[in-house]
Amino acid sequence: MARNTFRTDETLDEKSVFKFGHLARLGKYIGSYRRMFGFTIVFTVASSALGLLAPFLTMVVMDEAIPAGDVRMVLGIAGFMLFTILINIFFLRFRLTSMAKVGQGVIRDLRLDLFTHIQKLPFSYFDSRPHGKILVRLVNYINSLSDMLSNGLLNVITDILSLGIIFVMMLFIDVRLTLVAMAGMPVLFAAIFFIRARTRVAWQVFSAKQSNLNAYIHESIAGIRITQAFSREAENEATFAEVSDSVRTSWMKGISIIFLMRPSVENISTLAISFLYVVSVGMISGGTLTVGILVAFVMYIHRFWTPINNISMFYNAIVSNMSYLELIFETMDEPILIKDKEGAVQMPKIKGRVEFKNVNFSYEEGQKVLDNVSFTCEAGSKVALVGPTGAGKTTVVNLISRFYDLDSGQVLIDGFDISGATLNSLRGQMGIMLQDSFLFSGTIMDNIRYSRLEATDEEVIAAAKSVCAHDFIMETEKGYQTEVNERGSRLSVGQRQLISFARALLADPRILILDEATANIDTKTEKALQEGLNRLLQNRTSFVIAHRLSTIKNADLIMVVDDGHIAESGNHAELMELQGDYYNLVMAQ
């Protein structure tokens, strides 16, 4: 790929506000595990509260037990503190395992919902976006939420509750010192406000750059043959270095801003504690404060600032992950344009009569691809669509399968308006064979069976024999159990097409669509294939798009599509006698 053709940035809305609604949506996923989550919070808070008694008990030992020489009280308090330590160890293990289950359960549910939604999005969504940018949302961005859900969320809830308990204990011990200790809080809030907006914008930029990098890697791997064929490795390396460097730069900028938070909290807490010491010296000298109270208070104030530091770091995690959440939920909010309409019913068993009534269609508003198209194809007929590239042939067959909705008009099958049928019941009775044959990772047997999972091995083999694929399959390493790589790269283009043909025919469709299906099959194979096709197409309506006009001479109906209209229609003899567009196409070949 030429260096200047890759888009290295995305449009960012840096003025967009922090959307707490995304956290509420995430909370619904956590709600599915509320029982385990609730138990974990209760036990964690209980153990934390026990641990927070240590400073108070230290004060009692220093101010009461030691001056009174009460060894029994000292040993009793020491034993109780040891008990709290053991309890905390037990609950720490329980918390880690339970929250791991909750966090990974939420990640699984979120990823499943996102994948399920992506499966239902229209073709236009994938046509307008690099697949790598879709992939990074499904994998990387969701994975980034894992640690926040598994550990951070429970920790911050515990820290908030601990802050409340500590504050109450500080007030109970000494109200004056509590007010002194809180002197640093306004400064902290000002620092958080300053850092917050800059952190979010920085992570928005980083997520966009990361998405670009993932998209470029995916695109480069998919186009590696073209890269090597045109010796573009050096140019690709330069582009990759540029994109990768922009990721590093944006990451470093985000990290530099995030790292302002922890030093800010630590410096403010240090100043607050130092101020507390200064005030305490005078109070001790005046006899209004004991050493035990000061020691207990210092222990509490240290414990007070520790959860604040933890919460600030968790807030940074939320801000950085919010950019991921926004993109995840943005994808989930993509409208499913083609779906079952309200009141949709099961499509009756199809016989195959197809009728277009005044169909108008456009991919983009104001640019018609089909203009008032009407025609009727009888059940069991073989219909051929010919015409120049971009005339609308593929659009016609896509509308039969309802991959797109019409602007106006009707598409009827056996007199039934397909817009009122459920998609599964409609498409389940159709077979589609495209020029770009896609094979999945797995065995050849699995790829053919993809269209009808309950098919037996014998049925799969019979379908392969019908399309002349059996012989070359048996010549492969393990026959039908031979593993093929993604997209079937170990097979030739023609072999992949034959396997796709077998897959389409195994579904036993009532309407069969062949879009340039034999374009990459050699003449000898095509002749053998034609005999099998003629048998398979009996009592089945078929739509064939072909540029090699020799393959459609025996079609029952040939329609010439030109500029969104049906320019001519008839059989081969009728159209040749007419000496119009079809005649010119035949003579040109």
C-alpha positions in Angstrom: 0.0 0.0 0.0 1.3 3.4 -0.8 2.3 5.3 2.2 0.0 8.2 1.7 -3.1 6.2 1.2 -3.6 4.9 4.7 -5.7 7.0 7.0 -3.7 7.6 10.2 -6.2 9.3 12.3 -9.8 9.3 13.3 -12.3 12.1 14.0 -12.4 12.8 17.7 -14.9 14.7 19.7 -12.6 16.2 22.3 -15.4 18.3 23.8 -17.7 15.3 24.5 -18.6 15.0 28.1 -17.9 12.1 30.5 -21.0 9.9 30.0 -22.0 8.2 33.2 -24.7 6.5 31.2 -22.1 4.2 29.9 -21.2 3.1 33.4 -24.9 2.6 34.1 -25.1 0.3 31.1 -22.0 -1.6 32.3 -23.7 -1.8 35.7 -26.5 -3.8 34.1 -24.0 -6.5 33.1 -22.6 -6.5 36.7 -26.2 -6.8 37.9 -26.4 -10.3 36.5 -23.9 -11.3 39.2 -25.3 -9.2 42.0 -25.6 -12.0 44.5 -21.9 -13.0 44.4 -20.9 -9.4 44.1 -23.1 -8.4 47.1 -21.7 -11.2 49.3 -18.2 -10.2 48.4 -18.8 -6.6 49.3 -20.3 -7.5 52.7 -17.5 -9.8 53.7 -14.8 -7.4 52.3 -16.2 -4.4 54.2 -16.6 -6.5 57.4 -12.9 -7.6 57.3 -11.9 -4.0 56.4 -13.8 -2.6 59.3 -12.1 -5.1 61.7 -8.8 -4.0 60.4 -9.6 -0.3 61.0 -9.9 -1.0 64.7 -6.1 -1.4 65.0 -5.3 2.4 65.5 -8.1 2.7 68.1 -6.8 -0.3 70.0 -3.2 1.0 69.7 -4.4 4.2 71.4 -6.1 2.2 74.2 -2.8 0.3 74.8 -0.6 3.4 74.9 -3.0 5.6 77.0 -4.5 3.0 79.3 -3.0 -0.5 79.3 0.7 0.4 79.4 0.4 3.2 82.0 -1.7 0.9 84.2 0.7 -2.0 83.7 -2.2 -4.2 82.5 -0.4 -7.0 80.7 -3.6 -9.0 80.3 -5.3 -6.2 78.4 -2.2 -5.8 76.2 -2.2 -9.6 75.4 -5.9 -9.6 74.8 -5.7 -6.7 72.3 -2.7 -8.3 70.6 -4.6 -11.6 70.2 -7.6 -9.8 68.7 -5.4 -7.9 66.2 -3.8 -11.2 65.2 -7.3 -12.6 64.6 -8.2 -9.7 62.4 -5.1 -10.3 60.3 -6.0 -14.0 59.8 -9.6 -13.0 58.9 -8.3 -10.5 56.3 -6.0 -13.1 54.7 -9.0 -15.5 54.3 -11.3 -12.8 52.9 -8.6 -11.6 50.5 -8.5 -15.0 48.9 -12.3 -15.1 48.7 -12.4 -11.6 47.2 -9.9 -12.3 44.5 -11.5 -15.5 43.3 -15.1 -14.3 43.5 -14.3 -11.0 41.7 -12.4 -12.8 39.1 -15.5 -14.8 38.3 -17.7 -11.7 38.3 -15.2 -9.7 36.1 -14.7 -12.5 33.6 -18.4 -13.3 33.5 -19.1 -9.6 32.6 -16.4 -9.6 30.0 -17.9 -12.8 28.4 -21.4 -11.4 28.4 -20.3 -8.0 27.0 -18.3 -9.7 24.2 -21.1 -12.1 23.4 -23.6 -9.2 23.1 -21.2 -7.2 20.9 -20.5 -10.1 18.6 -24.2 -11.0 18.4 -25.0 -7.4 17.4 -22.2 -7.3 14.9 -23.6 -10.4 13.2 -26.8 -8.6 12.5 -25.4 -5.3 11.2 -26.0 -4.5 7.5 -23.4 -5.0 4.8 -23.0 -1.2 4.6 -21.5 -1.1 8.1 -18.6 -3.4 7.1 -18.1 -1.8 3.7 -17.4 1.6 5.3 -15.0 0.4 8.1 -11.7 -1.4 8.1 -12.2 -4.8 9.6 -9.2 -4.3 11.9 -11.0 -1.4 13.6 -14.0 -3.6 14.3 -11.8 -6.4 15.6 -10.0 -4.2 18.1 -13.3 -3.2 19.7 -14.4 -6.9 20.0 -11.1 -8.1 21.5 -8.7 -5.4 22.7 -11.1 -2.8 24.1 -13.2 -5.4 26.0 -10.0 -7.1 27.4 -8.9 -3.7 28.7 -11.9 -3.6 31.0 -11.0 -7.0 32.6 -8.7 -5.7 35.4 -11.1 -2.8 36.2 -14.0 -5.2 36.6 -12.1 -8.1 38.3 -10.3 -6.0 40.9 -10.7 -2.2 40.7 -14.5 -2.0 41.0 -14.7 -3.9 44.3 -11.6 -2.1 45.6 -13.1 1.3 45.0 -16.4 0.4 46.7 -14.5 -0.9 49.7 -12.3 2.2 49.8 -15.3 4.5 49.7 -16.9 2.6 52.6 -13.5 2.6 54.4 -13.2 6.3 54.1 -16.6 6.7 55.8 -15.6 4.4 58.6 -12.2 6.2 59.1 -13.8 9.6 59.1 -16.3 8.6 61.8 -13.5 7.1 63.9 -11.4 10.3 63.5 -14.3 12.4 64.6 -14.9 10.1 67.6 -11.2 10.4 68.7 -10.8 14.2 68.2 -12.9 16.6 66.2 -10.2 19.3 66.2 -7.6 17.1 64.5 -10.1 15.8 62.0 -10.7 19.4 60.8 -7.0 20.0 60.6 -6.5 16.7 58.6 -9.2 17.7 56.1 -7.4 21.0 55.2 -5.8 19.4 52.2 -9.1 18.2 50.6 -10.0 21.4 48.7 -6.5 21.4 47.1 -7.0 17.7 46.1 -10.3 18.4 44.5 -8.8 21.3 42.5 -6.0 19.0 41.3 -8.5 16.2 40.2 -10.6 18.7 38.3 -7.5 20.0 36.5 -6.3 16.5 35.5 -9.6 14.9 34.7 -10.5 16.5 31.4 -6.9 16.3 30.0 -6.7 12.6 30.9 -9.9 11.7 29.0 -8.9 13.5 25.9 -5.5 11.9 25.9 -7.0 8.4 26.1 -9.5 9.2 23.4 -6.6 10.1 21.1 -4.7 6.9 22.2 -7.6 4.6 21.5 -8.0 6.1 18.0 -4.3 5.7 17.3 -4.4 2.1 18.6 -7.4 1.4 16.4 -5.5 2.7 13.4 -2.6 0.5 14.2 -4.7 -2.6 14.4 -6.5 -1.8 11.2 -3.2 -1.3 9.3 -1.8 -4.6 10.6 -4.9 -6.5 9.6 -4.9 -4.8 6.2 -1.2 -5.5 5.6 -1.5 -9.2 6.5 -4.6 -9.6 4.2 -2.8 -7.9 1.3 0.7 -9.5 1.8 0.6 -11.1 -1.6 0.1 -7.8 -3.3 2.7 -6.2 -1.2 5.3 -8.7 -2.2 4.2 -8.8 -5.8 4.8 -5.0 -6.1 7.9 -5.0 -3.8 6.2 -2.5 -1.4 7.7 -3.9 1.8 9.9 -0.8 2.4 7.0 1.6 2.0 4.8 -0.5 4.2 7.5 -0.6 6.9 7.7 3.2 6.8 3.9 3.6 7.1 3.9 1.0 10.0 6.7 2.9 11.8 4.7 6.2 11.4 1.5 4.7 12.7 3.3 2.8 15.5 5.1 5.9 16.5 1.9 7.9 16.8 0.6 5.2 19.1 3.7 5.4 21.3 3.5 9.2 21.4 -0.2 9.3 22.3 0.4 6.6 25.0 3.3 8.5 26.5 1.2 11.7 26.6 -1.7 9.9 28.3 0.6 8.2 30.8 2.3 11.5 31.6 -1.0 13.1 32.5 -2.2 10.1 34.5 1.0 10.0 36.5 0.2 13.6 37.7 -2.6 12.1 39.9 -0.6 9.9 42.3 2.2 12.4 43.0 -0.5 15.1 43.6 -2.3 12.9 46.1 0.9 11.9 47.9 2.3 15.4 48.1 -1.0 16.9 49.4 -1.3 14.1 52.0 2.3 14.7 53.1 1.6 18.4 53.5 -1.6 17.6 55.4 0.1 15.2 57.8 3.0 17.6 58.3 0.5 20.4 59.2 -1.1 17.9 61.6 2.2 17.3 63.4 2.8 21.0 63.8 -0.6 21.6 65.3 -0.3 18.5 67.5 2.9 19.6 69.2 1.2 22.6 70.7 -1.8 20.6 71.8 0.4 18.0 73.5 2.4 20.7 75.2 -0.8 22.3 76.5 -2.0 18.9 77.8 -5.1 18.7 75.6 -3.8 15.8 73.5 -2.2 12.5 74.5 0.6 10.7 72.6 -1.8 7.7 72.1 -4.4 9.8 70.5 -1.8 11.4 68.2 -0.4 8.0 67.2 -3.9 6.6 66.5 -4.8 9.7 64.6 -1.7 9.6 62.4 -2.4 5.9 61.7 -5.9 6.8 60.6 -4.9 9.8 58.5 -2.4 7.5 56.7 -5.2 5.0 56.1 -7.5 7.8 55.0 -5.2 9.0 52.2 -4.4 5.5 51.0 -7.9 4.8 49.7 -8.1 8.3 48.3 -4.9 7.5 46.3 -6.5 4.1 45.2 -9.7 5.9 44.2 -7.8 8.5 42.2 -6.0 5.7 40.3 -9.3 3.9 39.8 -10.7 7.1 38.5 -7.8 7.2 36.0 -8.7 3.7 35.0 -12.3 4.7 34.5 -11.4 7.7 32.4 -9.0 5.6 30.2 -11.5 2.8 29.8 -14.4 5.2 29.1 -13.0 5.8 25.7 -13.1 2.1 25.1 -16.6 1.8 26.6 -17.8 4.6 24.3 -16.5 2.8 21.2 -17.9 -0.6 22.4 -21.4 0.8 23.1 -21.2 3.0 20.0 -20.9 -0.3 18.0 -23.8 -1.8 20.0 -25.9 1.2 19.2 -25.4 0.9 15.5 -28.9 0.4 14.1 -29.8 -3.0 12.7 -31.3 -1.8 9.5 -32.4 -5.2 8.1 -34.4 -7.1 10.7 -37.7 -8.8 11.2 -40.5 -6.3 11.1 -43.2 -6.2 13.7 -45.6 -8.9 13.0 -43.3 -10.8 10.7 -44.3 -14.4 10.0 -42.6 -17.5 8.8 -42.1 -17.6 5.1 -44.2 -20.5 3.6 -42.4 -23.2 1.8 -41.1 -21.6 -1.4 -42.0 -22.8 -4.8 -40.0 -20.1 -6.6 -42.1 -17.6 -8.4 -40.3 -14.2 -8.0 -41.9 -10.9 -8.9 -40.6 -7.3 -8.7 -43.3 -4.6 -8.6 -42.1 -1.1 -9.3 -39.0 -1.5 -7.2 -36.9 1.6 -6.5 -33.6 1.2 -4.5 -30.6 3.3 -3.7 -27.6 2.7 -1.5 -27.2 6.4 -0.9 -30.0 8.9 -0.9 -30.6 10.6 -4.2 -28.6 8.0 -6.2 -30.9 5.4 -7.6 -29.4 2.0 -8.4 -32.8 0.5 -9.5 -35.4 2.7 -11.0 -39.0 1.4 -11.1 -38.0 -2.2 -12.0 -40.7 -4.7 -12.6 -40.5 -8.3 -13.8 -41.8 -11.8 -13.1 -39.9 -15.1 -13.0 -41.9 -18.3 -12.9 -41.1 -21.1 -10.4 -38.4 -23.5 -11.6 -37.1 -21.2 -14.3 -33.5 -20.3 -14.9 -33.1 -16.6 -15.1 -29.9 -14.9 -16.3 -28.9 -11.3 -15.5 -26.5 -9.7 -17.9 -25.2 -6.1 -18.5 -22.3 -3.8 -17.8 -20.5 -3.6 -14.5 -22.4 -1.4 -12.0 -25.7 -1.7 -13.9 -27.5 -3.2 -10.8 -27.4 -7.0 -11.5 -26.1 -7.9 -8.0 -28.4 -5.5 -6.4 -31.4 -7.4 -7.9 -30.4 -10.7 -6.3 -29.4 -9.0 -3.0 -33.0 -7.7 -2.8 -34.4 -11.1 -3.3 -32.6 -12.3 -0.2 -33.5 -9.0 1.5 -30.0 -8.0 2.3 -31.3 -4.5 1.8 -34.7 -2.9 2.2 -36.4 -1.2 -0.7 -37.0 2.5 -1.1 -40.4 1.7 -2.6 -42.1 -1.1 -4.4 -42.5 -4.8 -3.6 -40.5 -8.0 -4.0 -42.9 -11.0 -3.9 -42.1 -14.7 -3.8 -45.1 -16.9 -4.6 -47.2 -13.8 -4.1 -45.9 -13.3 -0.6 -44.2 -9.9 0.2 -40.8 -10.9 1.6 -40.7 -7.8 3.8 -43.3 -9.4 6.0 -41.3 -12.7 6.4 -38.8 -13.5 9.1 -35.2 -13.3 7.7 -34.3 -16.9 8.9 -37.4 -18.4 7.2 -36.6 -16.5 4.0 -32.9 -17.0 3.7 -33.1 -20.5 5.0 -34.7 -21.5 1.7 -32.1 -19.8 -0.5 -28.7 -20.7 -1.7 -26.1 -18.1 -2.7 -22.9 -18.7 -4.5 -20.6 -15.6 -4.9 -17.6 -15.0 -7.1 -15.5 -14.3 -4.0 -15.6 -17.7 -2.3 -15.0 -17.6 1.4 -13.9 -20.7 3.3 -13.5 -20.8 7.1 -10.7 -22.3 9.1 -11.5 -26.0 9.5 -11.9 -29.1 7.4 -13.3 -29.3 3.9 -16.1 -31.4 5.3 -17.0 -28.7 7.8 -16.9 -26.0 5.2 -19.4 -27.8 2.9 -21.6 -28.7 5.9 -21.7 -25.0 7.0 -25.0 -24.4 5.1 -26.8 -27.4 6.8 -25.1 -28.5 10.0 -27.3 -31.6 10.4 -26.3 -33.0 7.0 -24.6 -36.5 7.1 -21.2 -37.2 5.6 -22.9 -39.1 2.7 -25.0 -36.0 1.9 -21.9 -33.8 1.9 -20.0 -36.1 -0.4 -23.0 -36.4 -2.7 -23.1 -32.6 -3.0 -19.4 -32.4 -3.7 -19.8 -35.1 -6.4 -22.6 -33.1 -8.0 -20.4 -30.1 -8.5 -17.3 -32.1 -9.6 -15.4 -31.3 -6.4 -15.1 -34.9 -5.1 -12.1 -35.9 -7.2 -9.8 -33.0 -6.2 -10.9 -33.3 -2.6 -9.8 -37.0 -2.5 -6.4 -36.0 -3.9 -5.7 -33.7 -0.9 -3.8 -34.9 2.1 -6.7 -36.2 4.2 -9.6 -36.0 1.8 -12.7 -34.4 3.3 -10.9 -34.1 6.7 -8.1 -31.9 5.2 -7.7 -28.7 7.1 -7.9 -25.5 5.1 -6.6 -22.2 6.4 -8.6 -19.0 6.7 -10.1 -18.1 3.3 -8.9 -21.5 2.0 -5.5 -20.2 1.0 -4.1 -23.8 0.5 -6.6 -24.3 -2.4 -6.8 -22.7 -5.8 -9.4 -20.1 -6.6 -11.4 -22.6 -8.7 -11.2 -25.3 -6.0 -12.5 -22.9 -3.4 -15.4 -22.0 -5.7 -16.4 -25.6 -6.2 -16.4 -26.2 -2.4 -18.6 -23.1 -2.0 -20.9 -24.4 -4.7 -21.2 -27.7 -2.9 -22.0 -25.8 0.3 -24.8 -23.8 -1.4 -26.3 -26.9 -3.0 -26.2 -28.9 0.2 -28.7 -26.5 1.6 -31.2 -27.8 -1.0 -32.4 -24.2 -1.7 -35.7 -23.4 -3.5 -34.1 -20.4 -5.0 -30.4 -20.6 -6.1 -28.4 -17.4 -6.8 -25.2 -17.7 -8.7 -23.2 -14.4 -8.9 -20.4 -15.0 -11.3 -20.1 -18.4 -9.7 -18.2 -20.1 -12.5 -15.9 -17.1 -13.3 -12.7 -18.8 -12.0 -13.4 -22.4 -13.1 -11.6 -23.7 -16.2 -13.6 -24.6 -19.3 -13.1 -28.4 -18.9 -14.4 -28.3 -15.3 -17.2 -25.9 -16.3 -18.5 -28.4 -18.9 -18.6 -31.2 -16.3 -20.1 -28.9 -13.8 -22.9 -27.8 -16.1 -24.2 -31.3 -16.4 -24.6 -31.6 -12.6 -26.1 -28.1 -12.4 -28.7 -28.9 -15.0 -29.9 -31.8 -12.8 -29.8 -29.7 -9.6 -31.6 -26.8 -11.1 -34.6 -28.8 -12.0 -37.8 -27.7 -10.1 -35.7 -24.9 -8.6 -35.7 -21.2 -9.5 -32.2 -19.9 -10.2 -30.7 -16.5 -10.8 -27.4 -16.5 -12.7 -25.2 -13.4 -13.1 -22.5 -14.1 -15.7 -20.3 -12.1 -18.0 -19.4 -15.2 -20.0 -22.6 -15.3 -22.0 -21.9 -18.8 -23.3 -22.9 -20.2 -19.9 -26.4 -18.8 -20.0 -27.6 -19.4 -23.5 -30.1 -22.1 -22.3 -31.6 -19.8 -19.7 -35.4 -19.6 -19.7 -35.3 -15.8 -19.3 -32.4 -13.4 -19.9 -32.7 -9.9 -18.6 -30.4 -7.2 -19.7 -29.9 -4.7 -16.8 -28.6 -1.3 -17.8 -28.5 1.9 -15.7 -31.0 0.6 -13.1 -33.6 -0.6 -15.7 -34.5 -3.8 -17.4 -33.5 -2.8 -20.9 -34.4 -6.1 -22.6 -35.8 -9.5 -21.6 -36.5 -12.8 -23.4 -34.7 -16.0 -24.2 -31.4 -16.2 -26.2 -33.1 -16.7 -29.6 -35.5 -13.8 -29.0 -32.9 -11.4 -27.9 -30.5 -12.3 -30.7 -33.3 -11.7 -33.2 -34.0 -8.4 -31.6 -30.4 -7.3 -32.3 -30.4 -4.9 -29.3 -28.1 -4.7 -26.3 -27.9 -8.4 -25.7 -27.0 -9.0 -29.3 -24.2 -6.4 -29.1 -22.9 -8.1 -25.9 -22.8 -11.5 -27.6 -21.1 -10.2 -30.7 -18.6 -8.3 -28.6 -17.5 -11.6 -27.0 
